[in-house]
Amino acid sequence: MANPYQVEQDVLVDAIRNNKPHNEVDHAATATLVGIMGRMASYSGRQITWDDVLKSQTRLAPQTYAFDAVPPVVPGPDGRYPVAMPGITKVL
């Protein structure tokens, strides 16, 4: 059986050498969205549907991109970051 990691590289190199289109955007976007669904489900303790994620107004990105920007989650007075609690943490 062929090593899937090698096959992936072979296909990419073949596309580059032979000027063939090669686009993995759909796979990458789907994988990312599934990861976000898992995070939302584990944080909320709820079953999350594909539509829930697509319609969600939750912002996972920082407000600004800068080295001195305040991150969306900061440690508490004890220096520890808050832990998501299933069924308590709100994500949608």
N, CA, C and O atoms as a GROMACS GRO file, in nm:
protein
  368
    1MET      N    1   0.084  -0.118   0.000
    1MET     CA    2   0.000   0.000   0.000
    1MET      C    3   0.089   0.124   0.000
    1MET      O    4   0.188   0.131   0.072
    2ALA      N    5   0.052   0.221  -0.081
    2ALA     CA    6   0.131   0.344  -0.094
    2ALA      C    7   0.116   0.432   0.030
    2ALA      O    8   0.010   0.437   0.093
    3ASN      N    9   0.223   0.501   0.064
    3ASN     CA   10   0.222   0.594   0.176
    3ASN      C   11   0.142   0.718   0.133
    3ASN      O   12   0.181   0.786   0.038
    4PRO      N   13   0.030   0.750   0.202
    4PRO     CA   14  -0.054   0.862   0.158
    4PRO      C   15   0.019   0.996   0.161
    4PRO      O   16  -0.012   1.085   0.082
    5TYR      N   17   0.115   1.012   0.251
    5TYR     CA   18   0.191   1.137   0.257
    5TYR      C   19   0.280   1.152   0.134
    5TYR      O   20   0.297   1.262   0.081
    6GLN      N   21   0.337   1.042   0.090
    6GLN     CA   22   0.420   1.046  -0.030
    6GLN      C   23   0.333   1.070  -0.153
    6GLN      O   24   0.369   1.149  -0.241
    7VAL      N   25   0.218   1.003  -0.160
    7VAL     CA   26   0.127   1.022  -0.274
    7VAL      C   27   0.084   1.168  -0.283
    7VAL      O   28   0.078   1.225  -0.392
    8GLU      N   29   0.054   1.228  -0.169
    8GLU     CA   30   0.014   1.369  -0.166
    8GLU      C   31   0.124   1.456  -0.227
    8GLU      O   32   0.095   1.546  -0.307
    9GLN      N   33   0.248   1.431  -0.191
    9GLN     CA   34   0.360   1.509  -0.245
    9GLN      C   35   0.382   1.479  -0.394
    9GLN      O   36   0.413   1.569  -0.471
   10ASP      N   37   0.366   1.353  -0.432
   10ASP     CA   38   0.381   1.317  -0.574
   10ASP      C   39   0.279   1.390  -0.661
   10ASP      O   40   0.313   1.440  -0.768
   11VAL      N   41   0.156   1.396  -0.615
   11VAL     CA   42   0.050   1.464  -0.690
   11VAL      C   43   0.080   1.614  -0.700
   11VAL      O   44   0.064   1.673  -0.807
   12LEU      N   45   0.122   1.674  -0.591
   12LEU     CA   46   0.154   1.816  -0.591
   12LEU      C   47   0.272   1.846  -0.684
   12LEU      O   48   0.264   1.939  -0.765
   13VAL      N   49   0.379   1.769  -0.674
   13VAL     CA   50   0.496   1.792  -0.759
   13VAL      C   51   0.460   1.771  -0.906
   13VAL      O   52   0.505   1.847  -0.992
   14ASP      N   53   0.380   1.669  -0.936
   14ASP     CA   54   0.336   1.645  -1.073
   14ASP      C   55   0.256   1.765  -1.126
   14ASP      O   56   0.275   1.807  -1.240
   15ALA      N   57   0.169   1.821  -1.043
   15ALA     CA   58   0.089   1.937  -1.085
   15ALA      C   59   0.179   2.056  -1.113
   15ALA      O   60   0.157   2.129  -1.210
   16ILE      N   61   0.281   2.077  -1.030
   16ILE     CA   62   0.373   2.190  -1.049
   16ILE      C   63   0.455   2.170  -1.176
   16ILE      O   64   0.467   2.260  -1.259
   17ARG      N   65   0.512   2.052  -1.192
   17ARG     CA   66   0.598   2.026  -1.308
   17ARG      C   67   0.523   2.029  -1.440
   17ARG      O   68   0.579   2.068  -1.543
   18ASN      N   69   0.398   1.988  -1.439
   18ASN     CA   70   0.320   1.978  -1.562
   18ASN      C   71   0.214   2.087  -1.575
   18ASN      O   72   0.124   2.076  -1.659
   19ASN      N   73   0.225   2.190  -1.494
   19ASN     CA   74   0.134   2.305  -1.499
   19ASN      C   75  -0.014   2.262  -1.495
   19ASN      O   76  -0.096   2.313  -1.571
   20LYS      N   77  -0.044   2.169  -1.405
   20LYS     CA   78  -0.182   2.122  -1.386
   20LYS      C   79  -0.245   2.196  -1.268
   20LYS      O   80  -0.176   2.232  -1.173
   21PRO      N   81  -0.374   2.220  -1.275
   21PRO     CA   82  -0.438   2.282  -1.159
   21PRO      C   83  -0.438   2.186  -1.039
   21PRO      O   84  -0.459   2.066  -1.054
   22HIS      N   85  -0.414   2.242  -0.923
   22HIS     CA   86  -0.415   2.161  -0.800
   22HIS      C   87  -0.470   2.248  -0.689
   22HIS      O   88  -0.406   2.345  -0.649
   23ASN      N   89  -0.587   2.214  -0.640
   23ASN     CA   90  -0.654   2.300  -0.544
   23ASN      C   91  -0.710   2.215  -0.430
   23ASN      O   92  -0.795   2.129  -0.451
   24GLU      N   93  -0.661   2.240  -0.310
   24GLU     CA   94  -0.706   2.168  -0.191
   24GLU      C   95  -0.790   2.256  -0.099
   24GLU      O   96  -0.812   2.221   0.017
   25VAL      N   97  -0.836   2.371  -0.150
   25VAL     CA   98  -0.908   2.467  -0.067
   25VAL      C   99  -1.035   2.408  -0.007
   25VAL      O  100  -1.062   2.429   0.111
   26ASP      N  101  -1.114   2.335  -0.085
   26ASP     CA  102  -1.238   2.277  -0.032
   26ASP      C  103  -1.209   2.182   0.085
   26ASP      O  104  -1.278   2.186   0.187
   27HIS      N  105  -1.108   2.099   0.070
   27HIS     CA  106  -1.073   2.005   0.178
   27HIS      C  107  -1.025   2.080   0.302
   27HIS      O  108  -1.062   2.046   0.414
   28ALA      N  109  -0.942   2.183   0.281
   28ALA     CA  110  -0.890   2.260   0.394
   28ALA      C  111  -1.001   2.335   0.466
   28ALA      O  112  -1.005   2.337   0.589
   29ALA      N  113  -1.092   2.396   0.390
   29ALA     CA  114  -1.202   2.471   0.451
   29ALA      C  115  -1.295   2.378   0.528
   29ALA      O  116  -1.339   2.411   0.638
   30THR      N  117  -1.325   2.262   0.470
   30THR     CA  118  -1.413   2.167   0.538
   30THR      C  119  -1.348   2.115   0.666
   30THR      O  120  -1.414   2.105   0.770
   31ALA      N  121  -1.220   2.082   0.660
   31ALA     CA  122  -1.150   2.033   0.779
   31ALA      C  123  -1.147   2.139   0.888
   31ALA      O  124  -1.164   2.107   1.006
   32THR      N  125  -1.125   2.264   0.851
   32THR     CA  126  -1.123   2.372   0.949
   32THR      C  127  -1.259   2.389   1.013
   32THR      O  128  -1.269   2.405   1.135
   33LEU      N  129  -1.365   2.386   0.932
   33LEU     CA  130  -1.500   2.403   0.985
   33LEU      C  131  -1.538   2.288   1.078
   33LEU      O  132  -1.606   2.310   1.178
   34VAL      N  133  -1.496   2.168   1.045
   34VAL     CA  134  -1.524   2.053   1.132
   34VAL      C  135  -1.451   2.071   1.266
   34VAL      O  136  -1.505   2.038   1.371
   35GLY      N  137  -1.328   2.123   1.262
   35GLY     CA  138  -1.254   2.151   1.385
   35GLY      C  139  -1.325   2.255   1.470
   35GLY      O  140  -1.332   2.242   1.592
   36ILE      N  141  -1.377   2.359   1.406
   36ILE     CA  142  -1.452   2.462   1.478
   36ILE      C  143  -1.579   2.403   1.538
   36ILE      O  144  -1.616   2.437   1.651
   37MET      N  145  -1.648   2.316   1.463
   37MET     CA  146  -1.768   2.250   1.516
   37MET      C  147  -1.735   2.171   1.642
   37MET      O  148  -1.808   2.177   1.741
   38GLY      N  149  -1.624   2.097   1.638
   38GLY     CA  150  -1.584   2.018   1.754
   38GLY      C  151  -1.554   2.105   1.874
   38GLY      O  152  -1.591   2.073   1.987
   39ARG      N  153  -1.487   2.216   1.849
   39ARG     CA  154  -1.457   2.309   1.959
   39ARG      C  155  -1.585   2.365   2.019
   39ARG      O  156  -1.600   2.369   2.141
   40MET      N  157  -1.678   2.408   1.934
   40MET     CA  158  -1.804   2.463   1.982
   40MET      C  159  -1.885   2.359   2.059
   40MET      O  160  -1.946   2.390   2.161
   41ALA      N  161  -1.885   2.236   2.010
   41ALA     CA  162  -1.959   2.129   2.077
   41ALA      C  163  -1.898   2.097   2.212
   41ALA      O  164  -1.970   2.080   2.311
   42SER      N  165  -1.766   2.089   2.217
   42SER     CA  166  -1.703   2.054   2.344
   42SER      C  167  -1.714   2.168   2.445
   42SER      O  168  -1.729   2.142   2.564
   43TYR      N  169  -1.706   2.292   2.401
   43TYR     CA  170  -1.719   2.405   2.492
   43TYR      C  171  -1.861   2.419   2.545
   43TYR      O  172  -1.881   2.450   2.662
   44SER      N  173  -1.959   2.397   2.458
   44SER     CA  174  -2.098   2.422   2.499
   44SER      C  175  -2.165   2.300   2.561
   44SER      O  176  -2.264   2.314   2.633
   45GLY      N  177  -2.112   2.181   2.533
   45GLY     CA  178  -2.178   2.060   2.581
   45GLY      C  179  -2.303   2.027   2.501
   45GLY      O  180  -2.386   1.948   2.545
   46ARG      N  181  -2.317   2.089   2.385
   46ARG     CA  182  -2.434   2.069   2.299
   46ARG      C  183  -2.395   2.003   2.168
   46ARG      O  184  -2.278   2.005   2.128
   47GLN      N  185  -2.494   1.945   2.103
   47GLN     CA  186  -2.472   1.897   1.968
   47GLN      C  187  -2.478   2.019   1.876
   47GLN      O  188  -2.574   2.096   1.881
   48ILE      N  189  -2.377   2.036   1.794
   48ILE     CA  190  -2.368   2.150   1.705
   48ILE      C  191  -2.383   2.101   1.562
   48ILE      O  192  -2.316   2.006   1.521
   49THR      N  193  -2.469   2.164   1.487
   49THR     CA  194  -2.489   2.125   1.347
   49THR      C  195  -2.405   2.213   1.256
   49THR      O  196  -2.354   2.317   1.296
   50TRP      N  197  -2.393   2.169   1.133
   50TRP     CA  198  -2.322   2.244   1.031
   50TRP      C  199  -2.384   2.384   1.019
   50TRP      O  200  -2.311   2.484   1.012
   51ASP      N  201  -2.518   2.391   1.015
   51ASP     CA  202  -2.587   2.520   1.004
   51ASP      C  203  -2.562   2.608   1.126
   51ASP      O  204  -2.550   2.730   1.113
   52ASP      N  205  -2.554   2.548   1.245
   52ASP     CA  206  -2.524   2.627   1.366
   52ASP      C  207  -2.392   2.702   1.349
   52ASP      O  208  -2.382   2.820   1.383
   53VAL      N  209  -2.293   2.633   1.296
   53VAL     CA  210  -2.161   2.695   1.280
   53VAL      C  211  -2.166   2.802   1.172
   53VAL      O  212  -2.112   2.911   1.190
   54LEU      N  213  -2.230   2.772   1.061
   54LEU     CA  214  -2.235   2.868   0.951
   54LEU      C  215  -2.313   2.994   0.987
   54LEU      O  216  -2.282   3.101   0.935
   55LYS      N  217  -2.413   2.983   1.074
   55LYS     CA  218  -2.494   3.098   1.113
   55LYS      C  219  -2.443   3.167   1.240
   55LYS      O  220  -2.494   3.272   1.278
   56SER      N  221  -2.344   3.108   1.304
   56SER     CA  222  -2.294   3.161   1.431
   56SER      C  223  -2.230   3.298   1.413
   56SER      O  224  -2.168   3.327   1.310
   57GLN      N  225  -2.248   3.381   1.512
   57GLN     CA  226  -2.185   3.514   1.514
   57GLN      C  227  -2.059   3.514   1.602
   57GLN      O  228  -1.998   3.618   1.625
   58THR      N  229  -2.021   3.396   1.650
   58THR     CA  230  -1.902   3.384   1.735
   58THR      C  231  -1.779   3.426   1.657
   58THR      O  232  -1.759   3.385   1.542
   59ARG      N  233  -1.696   3.508   1.720
   59ARG     CA  234  -1.570   3.552   1.660
   59ARG      C  235  -1.456   3.477   1.727
   59ARG      O  236  -1.436   3.488   1.848
   60LEU      N  237  -1.383   3.402   1.649
   60LEU     CA  238  -1.270   3.328   1.702
   60LEU      C  239  -1.138   3.402   1.675
   60LEU      O  240  -1.033   3.364   1.728
   61ALA      N  241  -1.144   3.506   1.595
   61ALA     CA  242  -1.024   3.583   1.562
   61ALA      C  243  -1.010   3.701   1.657
   61ALA      O  244  -1.109   3.747   1.714
   62PRO      N  245  -0.889   3.749   1.676
   62PRO     CA  246  -0.870   3.868   1.760
   62PRO      C  247  -0.934   3.991   1.695
   62PRO      O  248  -0.956   3.994   1.574
   63GLN      N  249  -0.963   4.093   1.776
   63GLN     CA  250  -1.021   4.217   1.724
   63GLN      C  251  -0.923   4.288   1.631
   63GLN      O  252  -0.962   4.344   1.529
   64THR      N  253  -0.796   4.287   1.668
   64THR     CA  254  -0.692   4.347   1.584
   64THR      C  255  -0.574   4.251   1.579
   64THR      O  256  -0.549   4.173   1.671
   65TYR      N  257  -0.502   4.260   1.470
   65TYR     CA  258  -0.381   4.180   1.454
   65TYR      C  259  -0.260   4.270   1.476
   65TYR      O  260  -0.220   4.345   1.387
   66ALA      N  261  -0.204   4.263   1.593
   66ALA     CA  262  -0.086   4.343   1.628
   66ALA      C  263  -0.014   4.273   1.742
   66ALA      O  264  -0.076   4.202   1.822
   67PHE      N  265   0.116   4.293   1.750
   67PHE     CA  266   0.193   4.230   1.856
   67PHE      C  267   0.151   4.277   1.995
   67PHE      O  268   0.163   4.202   2.092
   68ASP      N  269   0.102   4.400   2.004
   68ASP     CA  270   0.062   4.453   2.134
   68ASP      C  271  -0.089   4.444   2.160
   68ASP      O  272  -0.138   4.501   2.257
   69ALA      N  273  -0.161   4.375   2.073
   69ALA     CA  274  -0.307   4.361   2.088
   69ALA      C  275  -0.340   4.271   2.207
   69ALA      O  276  -0.265   4.178   2.238
   70VAL      N  277  -0.450   4.300   2.273
   70VAL     CA  278  -0.496   4.217   2.385
   70VAL      C  279  -0.567   4.095   2.326
   70VAL      O  280  -0.659   4.111   2.246
   71PRO      N  281  -0.526   3.975   2.364
   71PRO     CA  282  -0.591   3.856   2.311
   71PRO      C  283  -0.734   3.842   2.364
   71PRO      O  284  -0.767   3.902   2.466
   72PRO      N  285  -0.819   3.764   2.295
   72PRO     CA  286  -0.957   3.749   2.339
   72PRO      C  287  -0.972   3.680   2.475
   72PRO      O  288  -1.071   3.701   2.544
   73VAL      N  289  -0.874   3.600   2.513
   73VAL     CA  290  -0.877   3.533   2.644
   73VAL      C  291  -0.745   3.562   2.713
   73VAL      O  292  -0.637   3.543   2.656
   74VAL      N  293  -0.754   3.608   2.836
   74VAL     CA  294  -0.633   3.640   2.913
   74VAL      C  295  -0.636   3.560   3.043
   74VAL      O  296  -0.743   3.521   3.089
   75PRO      N  297  -0.520   3.537   3.103
   75PRO     CA  298  -0.518   3.464   3.230
   75PRO      C  299  -0.582   3.545   3.342
   75PRO      O  300  -0.582   3.668   3.339
   76GLY      N  301  -0.635   3.473   3.439
   76GLY     CA  302  -0.695   3.537   3.556
   76GLY      C  303  -0.588   3.584   3.653
   76GLY      O  304  -0.468   3.574   3.623
   77PRO      N  305  -0.629   3.636   3.770
   77PRO     CA  306  -0.533   3.686   3.868
   77PRO      C  307  -0.434   3.580   3.916
   77PRO      O  308  -0.323   3.612   3.960
   78ASP      N  309  -0.474   3.453   3.907
   78ASP     CA  310  -0.385   3.346   3.951
   78ASP      C  311  -0.287   3.302   3.842
   78ASP      O  312  -0.206   3.212   3.862
   79GLY      N  313  -0.297   3.367   3.724
   79GLY     CA  314  -0.208   3.335   3.614
   79GLY      C  315  -0.256   3.221   3.526
   79GLY      O  316  -0.189   3.184   3.430
   80ARG      N  317  -0.372   3.166   3.559
   80ARG     CA  318  -0.427   3.054   3.481
   80ARG      C  319  -0.534   3.103   3.385
   80ARG      O  320  -0.610   3.196   3.415
   81TYR      N  321  -0.538   3.037   3.270
   81TYR     CA  322  -0.641   3.070   3.172
   81TYR      C  323  -0.771   3.001   3.209
   81TYR      O  324  -0.769   2.892   3.266
   82PRO      N  325  -0.886   3.063   3.179
   82PRO     CA  326  -1.013   2.998   3.208
   82PRO      C  327  -1.030   2.872   3.124
   82PRO      O  328  -0.982   2.864   3.010
   83VAL      N  329  -1.096   2.775   3.180
   83VAL     CA  330  -1.120   2.648   3.112
   83VAL      C  331  -1.265   2.644   3.067
   83VAL      O  332  -1.355   2.676   3.144
   84ALA      N  333  -1.288   2.603   2.942
   84ALA     CA  334  -1.424   2.591   2.893
   84ALA      C  335  -1.497   2.483   2.973
   84ALA      O  336  -1.441   2.377   3.000
   85MET      N  337  -1.619   2.512   3.010
   85MET     CA  338  -1.700   2.417   3.088
   85MET      C  339  -1.821   2.375   3.003
   85MET      O  340  -1.910   2.456   2.978
   86PRO      N  341  -1.824   2.249   2.961
   86PRO     CA  342  -1.937   2.202   2.880
   86PRO      C  343  -2.070   2.233   2.948
   86PRO      O  344  -2.090   2.204   3.066
   87GLY      N  345  -2.160   2.290   2.871
   87GLY     CA  346  -2.292   2.323   2.922
   87GLY      C  347  -2.298   2.460   2.988
   87GLY      O  348  -2.406   2.510   3.015
   88ILE      N  349  -2.184   2.520   3.013
   88ILE     CA  350  -2.179   2.652   3.078
   88ILE      C  351  -2.122   2.758   2.983
   88ILE      O  352  -2.177   2.867   2.969
   89THR      N  353  -2.011   2.722   2.917
   89THR     CA  354  -1.946   2.815   2.826
   89THR      C  355  -2.038   2.842   2.707
   89THR      O  356  -2.092   2.749   2.647
   90LYS      N  357  -2.056   2.968   2.674
   90LYS     CA  358  -2.141   3.008   2.561
   90LYS      C  359  -2.053   3.028   2.439
   90LYS      O  360  -1.951   3.097   2.445
   91VAL      N  361  -2.093   2.968   2.327
   91VAL     CA  362  -2.013   2.981   2.205
   91VAL      C  363  -2.094   3.024   2.084
   91VAL      O  364  -2.035   3.060   1.982
   92LEU      N  365  -2.224   3.024   2.090
   92LEU     CA  366  -2.302   3.059   1.972
   92LEU      C  367  -2.363   3.196   1.983
   92LEU      O  368  -2.432   3.241   1.892
   0.00000   0.00000   0.00000
